[in-house]
Amino acid sequence: MTQSMQREIVLLLTWMFIMLVVGLIFDATLVFLLIGLGCYVTWSLYNLNRLIRWLSKPTKQPPEVTGIWDDVYYQLYQIYKRQSKARKKLTSILSRFKKSTRALPYATVVLNELGEIEWFNPAAKLLFQLHSKIDIGQRIDNLIRQPKFSSYLNKKNFDEPVELEIQHKKILISITPFGGGQFLLSARDTTALNKIDEMRRNFISNASHELRTPLTVMSGYVEFLEHKADDKIKEPLDRIQNQITRMNTIIQELIELARLESASEVDHTNEINIIELVEDVYNEILTFDNGTHDIILEMRACTPETIKASLFGNRKEVRMALSNLLTNAIRYTPENGKITLFCELHDNHLSIGVEDSGIGISYEHIPRLTERFYRVDEGRSREQGGTGLGLAIVKHVLDRHNATLYIQSVFGRGSIFRCDFTLVHIETNEKTDNITPIDRSL
Ligand code: ADP
């Protein structure tokens, strides 16, 4: 029991004792005890009423009271002061948040769990033509009326942003869940960025195309001179011819990269015959290697009977990616080393990869291998006819096919480059115009 409660009980007992004594003097004990109790209840009710009045406006200091009521007022006043301090802090955080999001150049919209607008900043007002009075409470997909956006919203997978075209502008929208089921939508205009990117791609592509003609002419002259020249001149001419071939390879790969970057999405209705593709690449690399390495093909659980799902996309691009991986394995594996082209089937995943017993790569280089012109050993790459663009092309092709490249390597022991594709199950047994289940097409 609290001290104030103990004091209050002592006070009440003293008061009742006084009333008892007075009652005994006047020979009316019960009457005086009842009067005493009535006075106490009236006093308590009076204080309770004051308390209710004060609670309706607790800003001013609590009134002067005695007994247990003083303690009640004190405790309530402390709670009120703490709450008002916390409220002030929260209000200032909120106003700072609002000020900063108002100043943000990105459109920001707060959505509730139903996708209804709760708040937006001036940039969002401008971009989506929102009006505070009528649009608060509206579902966002009623205002951004685009099927692509609606399906993005319904899928509820906000790992990647979505790009929309709104009033001839490219808008990149990303959604982040926060709090208890709320969402923060932020959008930015990427029209200018896209334009710069397009200009960069066009520049590389045009420059590469322009360089092709003079190189062909130079190559022709060098060939002509080689026929006429004596042995002393032949060697430098050979070196010039090698450099021209190298430049041609770089140009071709730059053009290929630019094409991959600007090409429209791959046709995901076009089925790739996995086994035929892998065997095709394998045969090509055997011819290219001409017996320098021990190259084997391993179809791990990959047979026409086991493959019940299909790989869709651009056959030429996937073939090029696999060829690049195999060419690298040949380049970076010493003569007679072992190279394995494997095809591995998991539930709805297909891994096609290349394992070699070559020079390997130290772990610090692995994250950067798919950057353009990144080479672990530039001299060695050049010597082997590398351009530093092969893995960048592989990465682009895989991205276009929603596939992932995994690299495992131990320096001095060898490497594994594995491409993981997601297979698509075809439910129907009917043969459609452009979709053929792989187990029947083989
Ligand atoms: P490059 O034309 O130089 O081979 P890539 O983009 O294909 O360019 O590869 C980038 C770098 O990754 C190479 O220069 C090489 O250092 C390293 N690399 C690629 N594949 C292998 C491999 N199988 N074994 C060892 N190193 C490799």
Boltz pocket constraint, residues with backbone or C-beta under 6 A from the ligand:
constraints:
  - pocket:
      binder: B
      contacts: [[A, 324], [A, 325], [A, 328], [A, 329], [A, 331], [A, 332], [A, 356], [A, 358], [A, 359], [A, 360], [A, 361], [A, 369], [A, 371], [A, 374], [A, 375], [A, 376], [A, 377], [A, 381], [A, 382], [A, 385], [A, 386], [A, 387], [A, 388], [A, 389], [A, 390], [A, 391], [A, 392], [A, 415]]
      max_distance: 6.0
